[in-house]
Amino acid sequence: MDRYNVIIVPMTQWVPDLEGRQGPRYRAIADALSDDIASGRLPPGTRLPTHRDLAYRLGVTVGTITRAYTEAEKRGLIGGEVGRGTFVQGQRHMPPSDPFTWTPRPEPSIINMTVVTPEHPMSVSMMGATLAAIGASPNLGALLEYAPHAGLPAHRAAGAQWLARQHRVTASADTILLTTGAQNAMAVALAAVARPGDVVLTERLTNYGIKTLSAVEGYHLEGIAIDEHGVVPDSFDSACRRLAPKALYLVPTMHNPTASVMPQARRVEIAAIARRYGVMLVEDDVFGFLVHDAKPIQAIAPDVTVYVNSLSKSVSAGLRVGYVVAPPALVPRVEAVIRALQYSSPPLPPEVATRWITDGGADRIAEAQRGEAMARQQIARSILPASAVCGHPGAQHLWLVLPEPWRRDDFIAEAMRRGVKVTGGDVFAVGRASAPHAVRLGLCHPHSRDELARGLRTLADLLENPQTAMLSIV
């Protein structure tokens, strides 16, 4: 008999036992899994029930089982194989307590906090099985041909599922177009609504990617005022009257670089101004999965929003899978831009993404990324002075405002001299805007939490002992 059916019986015996366990239910289920593996009741190689089946039999939600399996996977107890299921690995595979620590490697000479590129070992373990399954598929040949300009229908449908589940975007598959990552999605979106020489607005401090893109494509980038809640509506309104812009590019959720989250009321106000002046909003929501109660502007005003996203921050940067969601009337124009720029996205990476989205693997990675971001933020806030730290406590980066007498360039140079690399606020400043004496810290790139903590302690020591800063004062 298939072990899948046999294993249901001991697992349903957890029901009364779960009531006596401490902590959240998902953790209790993971603990029960650990106990049964340790006792030999669930030997290595045992195939576990699907999330839905086990949720039904235990009388809990599917989300609880997803979190339980994710927790067990972090502990090295189980592992997923795309197309086959989830299997017991056994405690001998249990990793260190820090689930983001990979196999041992030499300590880096420089702790790099300049990028916000999360990595997760779960994606590596899943990739081998996924590629093997794709290689054995009778449809492999289709993945080696040109895809339609907007992407294969199955990949667009999976994108719709993903954006609905993780980003609260409601869109039909025929309004979703595939790109090779968010940077490409930005290029496609802007080319669909603007021409070289046109004015494009953005936050006064903005994602460096839009600065480089505007320089290459010839857009006239103008920064508008921001505060702790993002774009200031009066500044946006004034810029629309004075400059007749074609678009406003903005990152309302986990703003890059300040990690702020725009309140709902302001999102509604920004959308109303865009409608009033006929300005298209290009909304970058790559960090949106980190905050489930932040509804994207696209969901508020889909008629004036071209929405861009990717799996780079939530699942895997190397997949280079991005999505553009456009108003129906603009879809042909976006598709034409994709054809002109790249013809179509290569279909193999979206096939991997689609399989992970369909079997829940992508959701498990995203959940782990959320947990890791919060854990690393807690580490940062326990080490750095609270008065200097800005941004949402669930972000993958934070904004560090330098106290007097520090000046940005001196702080960056001294941090580098001590082995920590950070990004200065001037990198994000648009036009003639004065760059603040602040730095962005990417918390997700250091290899482990221990490495992150070492780097943060170095920075905290600099903040508390600014003797070096005095060297720049004449």
C-alpha positions as CSV (number, residue, x, y, z in Angstrom):
1,M,0.0,0.0,0.0
2,D,1.2,3.5,-0.7
3,R,2.8,5.1,2.3
4,Y,0.8,8.3,1.6
5,N,-2.4,6.4,2.7
6,V,-0.7,4.5,5.6
7,I,0.7,7.7,7.1
8,I,-2.6,9.4,7.5
9,V,-3.5,7.2,10.5
10,P,-0.7,8.1,12.9
11,M,-0.9,11.8,11.9
12,T,-4.6,11.9,12.8
13,Q,-3.7,10.8,16.2
14,W,-2.1,14.2,16.7
15,V,-5.5,15.8,17.1
16,P,-5.9,15.4,20.9
17,D,-2.2,15.7,21.4
18,L,-2.1,19.2,19.7
19,E,-4.3,20.7,22.4
20,G,-1.7,20.0,25.1
21,R,1.2,21.5,23.2
22,Q,2.4,25.0,23.8
23,G,2.7,27.7,21.1
24,P,1.0,28.2,17.7
25,R,-0.8,25.3,16.2
26,Y,1.5,25.2,13.1
27,R,4.5,24.8,15.4
28,A,2.7,22.1,17.4
29,I,2.2,20.1,14.2
30,A,5.9,20.6,13.3
31,D,6.8,19.4,16.8
32,A,4.6,16.4,16.4
33,L,6.2,15.6,13.1
34,S,9.6,15.8,14.8
35,D,8.5,13.5,17.5
36,D,7.2,10.9,15.1
37,I,10.3,11.0,13.0
38,A,12.5,10.7,16.1
39,S,10.5,7.7,17.3
40,G,10.7,6.0,13.9
41,R,6.9,6.2,13.3
42,L,7.7,8.3,10.2
43,P,10.8,6.8,8.6
44,P,12.9,8.6,6.0
45,G,11.3,8.5,2.6
46,T,7.7,8.6,3.9
47,R,5.5,10.6,1.7
48,L,3.3,13.0,3.6
49,P,-0.3,14.0,2.9
50,T,-1.0,17.1,0.8
51,H,-1.7,20.3,2.7
52,R,-5.4,20.2,1.9
53,D,-5.8,16.5,2.9
54,L,-4.0,16.9,6.2
55,A,-5.8,20.2,7.0
56,Y,-9.1,18.4,6.5
57,R,-8.2,15.4,8.7
58,L,-6.8,17.6,11.5
59,G,-9.5,20.2,11.4
60,V,-7.2,23.1,10.7
61,T,-6.8,25.6,7.9
62,V,-4.6,24.8,4.8
63,G,-2.5,27.9,5.8
64,T,-1.7,26.2,9.2
65,I,-0.5,23.1,7.4
66,T,1.6,25.2,5.0
67,R,3.2,27.0,7.9
68,A,3.8,23.7,9.7
69,Y,5.4,22.1,6.7
70,T,7.5,25.2,6.2
71,E,8.7,25.0,9.8
72,A,9.5,21.3,9.5
73,E,11.4,22.0,6.2
74,K,13.4,24.7,8.0
75,R,14.4,22.1,10.6
76,G,15.5,19.8,7.9
77,L,12.8,17.2,8.7
78,I,11.1,17.1,5.4
79,G,11.6,18.2,1.8
80,G,9.4,18.8,-1.2
81,E,9.9,17.3,-4.6
82,V,7.9,19.0,-7.4
83,G,5.4,16.6,-9.0
84,R,5.9,13.9,-6.3
85,G,5.1,15.5,-3.0
86,T,6.6,16.1,0.4
87,F,8.9,13.5,2.0
88,V,10.4,12.8,5.4
89,Q,14.2,13.4,5.3
90,G,15.0,12.5,8.9
91,Q,16.7,14.4,11.7
92,R,20.2,13.6,10.5
93,H,19.6,16.4,7.9
94,M,18.6,19.0,10.5
95,P,20.4,22.3,9.8
96,P,21.7,24.8,12.4
97,S,19.1,26.9,14.3
98,D,19.5,29.7,11.7
99,P,17.6,28.3,8.7
100,F,19.3,30.8,6.4
101,T,22.8,29.4,7.2
102,W,24.1,27.3,4.3
103,T,26.9,24.8,4.3
104,P,30.1,26.1,6.0
105,R,32.3,28.4,4.0
106,P,35.1,30.7,4.8
107,E,34.1,34.0,6.5
108,P,34.0,36.8,4.1
109,S,36.5,39.6,4.5
110,I,33.7,42.2,3.7
111,I,30.2,42.0,5.0
112,N,28.1,43.3,2.1
113,M,24.9,45.2,3.0
114,T,24.7,47.2,-0.2
115,V,22.2,44.9,-2.0
116,V,18.7,43.7,-1.1
117,T,19.0,40.2,-2.6
118,P,17.6,37.5,-0.3
119,E,18.7,33.9,-0.8
120,H,17.1,30.8,0.6
121,P,18.4,27.3,0.6
122,M,14.9,25.9,0.0
123,S,14.9,27.2,-3.6
124,V,18.2,25.4,-4.2
125,S,16.9,22.1,-2.9
126,M,13.7,22.4,-4.9
127,M,15.4,23.4,-8.2
128,G,17.1,20.0,-8.8
129,A,13.8,18.1,-8.6
130,T,12.0,20.7,-10.7
131,L,14.5,20.6,-13.5
132,A,14.4,16.8,-13.5
133,A,10.6,16.9,-13.8
134,I,10.8,19.4,-16.6
135,G,13.4,17.4,-18.3
136,A,11.2,14.3,-18.2
137,S,8.1,16.2,-19.5
138,P,6.9,15.5,-23.0
139,N,6.4,19.3,-23.4
140,L,10.1,20.1,-22.9
141,G,10.5,21.0,-26.6
142,A,7.9,23.8,-26.3
143,L,10.0,25.4,-23.5
144,L,12.9,25.7,-25.9
145,E,11.0,27.6,-28.5
146,Y,9.9,31.3,-28.7
147,A,7.0,32.0,-26.3
148,P,4.2,34.4,-27.2
149,H,5.2,38.0,-26.6
150,A,3.2,38.2,-23.4
151,G,4.2,34.7,-22.2
152,L,2.6,31.3,-22.3
153,P,-1.1,31.2,-21.1
154,A,-0.3,28.8,-18.2
155,H,2.5,31.0,-17.0
156,R,0.3,34.1,-17.1
157,A,-2.5,32.2,-15.2
158,A,0.0,31.2,-12.5
159,G,1.2,34.8,-12.3
160,A,-2.4,35.8,-11.6
161,Q,-2.7,33.2,-8.8
162,W,0.6,34.4,-7.3
163,L,-0.2,38.1,-7.4
164,A,-3.6,37.4,-5.9
165,R,-2.3,35.3,-3.1
166,Q,0.8,37.2,-2.1
167,H,0.1,40.8,-3.3
168,R,-3.7,41.2,-3.2
169,V,-3.8,42.0,-6.9
170,T,-7.0,41.1,-8.7
171,A,-6.3,40.7,-12.4
172,S,-7.2,38.3,-15.1
173,A,-4.5,36.4,-16.9
174,D,-5.0,38.3,-20.1
175,T,-3.9,41.5,-18.4
176,I,-0.7,40.0,-17.0
177,L,2.4,40.0,-19.2
178,L,5.7,38.2,-18.4
179,T,9.1,39.9,-18.3
180,T,12.6,39.0,-17.2
181,G,12.5,40.4,-13.7
182,A,11.3,43.7,-12.2
183,Q,13.9,45.9,-13.9
184,N,12.8,44.7,-17.3
185,A,9.2,45.1,-16.2
186,M,9.9,48.8,-15.3
187,A,11.5,49.3,-18.7
188,V,8.5,47.8,-20.5
189,A,6.0,49.7,-18.4
190,L,7.6,53.1,-18.9
191,A,8.2,52.6,-22.6
192,A,4.5,51.8,-23.0
193,V,3.5,55.2,-21.5
194,A,6.4,57.6,-22.2
195,R,8.8,58.6,-24.9
196,P,12.4,59.9,-24.7
197,G,12.3,63.5,-23.4
198,D,9.1,63.0,-21.5
199,V,8.9,63.9,-17.8
200,V,8.7,61.0,-15.5
201,L,8.1,61.7,-11.8
202,T,9.4,59.6,-8.9
203,E,10.1,60.0,-5.2
204,R,12.9,62.4,-4.4
205,L,14.8,59.3,-3.0
206,T,14.1,56.4,-5.3
207,N,15.2,53.0,-6.4
208,Y,18.5,53.3,-8.2
209,G,17.2,51.1,-11.0
210,I,14.8,53.8,-12.2
211,K,17.6,56.3,-12.3
212,T,19.8,54.2,-14.6
213,L,16.8,53.3,-16.7
214,S,15.8,56.9,-17.2
215,A,19.3,57.8,-18.1
216,V,19.5,55.1,-20.8
217,E,16.0,55.7,-22.2
218,G,16.2,59.5,-22.2
219,Y,13.3,60.2,-19.8
220,H,13.5,63.5,-17.8
221,L,13.3,62.2,-14.3
222,E,12.0,64.7,-11.7
223,G,11.9,63.9,-7.9
224,I,9.0,65.0,-5.8
225,A,8.8,65.4,-2.0
226,I,8.4,62.4,0.3
227,D,7.8,62.1,4.0
228,E,7.6,59.1,6.4
229,H,4.5,57.9,4.5
230,G,5.8,58.2,1.0
231,V,4.9,60.6,-1.9
232,V,3.5,63.9,-0.6
233,P,0.2,64.5,-2.4
234,D,0.6,68.3,-2.7
235,S,4.0,67.8,-4.2
236,F,2.6,65.4,-6.8
237,D,-0.3,67.7,-7.6
238,S,2.1,70.6,-8.1
239,A,4.4,68.7,-10.3
240,C,1.5,67.6,-12.5
241,R,0.4,71.2,-13.0
242,R,3.9,72.5,-13.7
243,L,5.6,69.7,-15.6
244,A,2.8,67.7,-17.4
245,P,4.5,64.4,-16.7
246,K,3.6,61.1,-18.4
247,A,4.0,58.9,-15.4
248,L,4.8,58.7,-11.7
249,Y,7.0,55.7,-10.7
250,L,6.7,54.9,-7.0
251,V,7.3,52.1,-4.5
252,P,4.5,52.6,-2.0
253,T,5.1,49.4,0.0
254,M,8.6,49.0,1.6
255,H,9.8,52.0,-0.2
256,N,13.3,51.7,-1.6
257,P,15.4,53.0,0.2
258,T,13.5,54.2,3.3
259,A,11.4,51.1,3.8
260,S,8.3,53.2,4.6
261,V,4.8,51.9,3.8
262,M,2.2,54.3,2.4
263,P,-1.1,54.4,4.3
264,Q,-4.2,53.4,2.5
265,A,-5.8,56.9,2.6
266,R,-2.8,58.4,0.8
267,R,-2.8,55.7,-1.9
268,V,-6.4,56.7,-2.6
269,E,-5.4,60.4,-2.8
270,I,-2.4,59.7,-5.1
271,A,-4.7,57.7,-7.4
272,A,-7.2,60.5,-7.5
273,I,-4.5,63.1,-8.5
274,A,-3.2,60.7,-11.2
275,R,-6.8,60.5,-12.7
276,R,-7.2,64.2,-12.5
277,Y,-4.2,65.0,-14.6
278,G,-4.2,61.9,-16.8
279,V,-0.8,60.6,-15.3
280,M,-0.1,56.9,-15.4
281,L,1.2,55.4,-12.1
282,V,3.9,52.8,-12.5
283,E,3.7,50.9,-9.2
284,D,6.7,48.8,-8.1
285,D,5.5,46.2,-5.6
286,V,8.4,43.8,-5.4
287,F,8.3,44.0,-1.6
288,G,4.5,43.9,-1.3
289,F,4.5,40.3,-0.2
290,L,6.1,41.3,3.0
291,V,3.1,43.3,4.2
292,H,-0.3,41.6,3.6
293,D,-2.4,44.5,4.9
294,A,-1.1,47.0,2.3
295,K,-3.4,47.0,-0.6
296,P,-1.5,48.0,-3.8
297,I,-2.6,51.1,-5.7
298,Q,-3.4,48.8,-8.6
299,A,-6.2,47.3,-6.6
300,I,-7.6,50.7,-5.9
301,A,-7.2,52.3,-9.3
302,P,-6.4,49.6,-12.0
303,D,-7.4,52.1,-14.7
304,V,-4.5,54.4,-14.1
305,T,-1.9,51.9,-12.8
306,V,0.7,49.8,-14.6
307,Y,1.8,47.4,-11.9
308,V,5.2,45.7,-11.9
309,N,6.5,42.9,-9.8
310,S,8.9,39.9,-9.8
311,L,9.8,36.9,-7.8
312,S,13.3,38.3,-7.0
313,K,12.6,39.3,-3.4
314,S,10.1,36.7,-2.5
315,V,11.3,33.5,-4.2
316,S,14.5,33.6,-6.2
317,A,16.4,36.5,-7.8
318,G,18.1,34.2,-10.3
319,L,14.8,33.0,-11.9
320,R,14.4,36.5,-13.4
321,V,10.6,36.1,-13.6
322,G,8.7,39.4,-13.7
323,Y,5.1,40.5,-14.2
324,V,3.4,43.6,-15.7
325,V,-0.3,44.1,-15.0
326,A,-1.7,46.7,-17.3
327,P,-5.2,48.3,-17.8
328,P,-6.9,46.3,-20.6
329,A,-6.7,49.2,-23.1
330,L,-2.9,49.4,-22.6
331,V,-2.2,45.6,-22.9
332,P,-1.5,45.7,-26.7
333,R,0.9,48.6,-26.3
334,V,2.8,46.7,-23.5
335,E,2.9,43.6,-25.6
336,A,4.3,45.6,-28.5
337,V,7.0,47.0,-26.3
338,I,8.0,43.5,-25.1
339,R,8.2,42.3,-28.7
340,A,10.4,45.3,-29.6
341,L,12.7,44.9,-26.6
342,Q,13.1,41.2,-26.3
343,Y,10.5,39.4,-28.4
344,S,9.4,37.4,-25.4
345,S,10.7,36.1,-22.0
346,P,12.5,32.7,-22.2
347,P,9.8,30.2,-21.1
348,L,12.0,27.9,-19.0
349,P,12.3,30.1,-15.9
350,P,8.5,30.9,-15.8
351,E,7.9,27.2,-16.1
352,V,9.9,26.6,-12.9
353,A,8.0,29.5,-11.2
354,T,4.7,28.1,-12.4
355,R,5.4,24.7,-10.9
356,W,6.4,26.2,-7.6
357,I,3.4,28.5,-7.6
358,T,1.1,25.6,-8.4
359,D,2.4,23.2,-5.8
360,G,2.8,25.7,-3.0
361,G,6.6,25.7,-3.0
362,A,6.8,29.4,-3.9
363,D,4.4,30.2,-1.0
364,R,6.6,28.3,1.5
365,I,9.7,30.2,0.4
366,A,7.9,33.6,0.6
367,E,6.6,32.7,4.1
368,A,10.2,31.8,5.1
369,Q,11.4,35.1,3.6
370,R,8.9,37.0,5.7
371,G,9.9,35.3,8.8
372,E,13.6,35.8,8.1
373,A,13.1,39.5,7.3
374,M,11.4,40.0,10.7
375,A,14.0,38.1,12.5
376,R,16.8,40.1,10.9
377,Q,15.0,43.4,11.6
378,Q,14.7,42.4,15.3
379,I,18.5,41.7,15.4
380,A,19.1,45.1,13.8
381,R,16.9,47.0,16.2
382,S,18.4,45.3,19.2
383,I,21.9,46.4,18.1
384,L,21.4,49.8,16.4
385,P,20.2,52.9,18.3
386,A,16.4,53.2,17.9
387,S,16.7,57.0,17.1
388,A,18.7,56.2,13.9
389,V,16.6,53.3,12.5
390,C,13.7,54.1,10.0
391,G,11.4,51.8,8.1
392,H,8.9,49.0,8.5
393,P,9.9,46.2,11.0
394,G,9.2,43.5,8.3
395,A,11.4,45.0,5.6
396,Q,14.4,43.3,4.0
397,H,16.3,46.6,4.4
398,L,16.4,49.6,6.7
399,W,17.2,53.3,6.5
400,L,19.9,54.4,8.9
401,V,19.9,58.2,9.7
402,L,23.4,59.3,10.8
403,P,23.6,61.4,13.9
404,E,25.9,64.4,14.2
405,P,28.8,64.8,13.7
406,W,28.8,62.0,11.1
407,R,28.7,62.9,7.4
408,R,27.6,60.3,5.0
409,D,30.8,59.8,3.0
410,D,33.0,59.6,6.1
411,F,30.7,57.0,7.7
412,I,30.7,54.9,4.5
413,A,34.5,55.1,4.2
414,E,35.1,54.2,7.9
415,A,32.6,51.3,7.8
416,M,34.3,49.9,4.7
417,R,37.7,50.2,6.5
418,R,36.3,48.1,9.2
419,G,34.9,45.5,6.8
420,V,31.2,46.5,6.3
421,K,29.9,47.8,3.0
422,V,26.8,50.0,3.0
423,T,25.0,52.3,0.4
424,G,24.9,56.0,0.9
425,G,21.8,58.1,0.5
426,D,23.2,60.0,-2.5
427,V,22.8,56.9,-4.6
428,F,19.0,57.2,-4.3
429,A,18.7,61.0,-4.7
430,V,17.1,62.3,-7.9
431,G,18.3,65.4,-9.7
432,R,19.5,68.2,-7.6
433,A,17.8,66.9,-4.5
434,S,20.2,67.1,-1.5
435,A,21.2,63.7,-0.3
436,P,20.6,63.1,3.4
437,H,23.3,61.9,5.7
438,A,21.9,58.4,5.8
439,V,22.7,55.0,4.5
440,R,20.6,52.0,3.4
441,L,21.4,48.6,5.0
442,G,20.4,45.5,3.1
443,L,19.7,43.0,5.9
444,C,18.9,39.9,3.8
445,H,22.2,39.6,1.9
446,P,24.7,38.6,4.7
447,H,25.1,34.8,4.6
448,S,23.8,34.2,8.1
449,R,22.3,36.0,11.1
450,D,25.6,35.8,12.9
451,E,27.4,37.6,10.0
452,L,24.7,40.2,9.9
453,A,25.0,40.8,13.7
454,R,28.7,41.2,13.4
455,G,28.3,43.8,10.7
456,L,25.6,45.7,12.7
457,R,27.8,45.7,15.8
458,T,30.5,47.4,13.8
459,L,28.1,50.0,12.6
460,A,26.7,50.6,16.1
461,D,30.2,51.1,17.4
462,L,30.8,53.7,14.8
463,L,27.6,55.5,15.7
464,E,28.4,55.5,19.4
465,N,32.0,56.5,19.0
466,P,32.2,59.1,16.2
467,Q,35.8,60.2,16.8
468,T,36.5,59.4,13.2
469,A,33.8,61.7,12.0
470,M,35.7,64.6,13.6
471,L,38.4,64.2,11.0
472,S,36.2,65.8,8.4
473,I,35.5,68.9,10.4
474,V,38.1,71.7,9.7
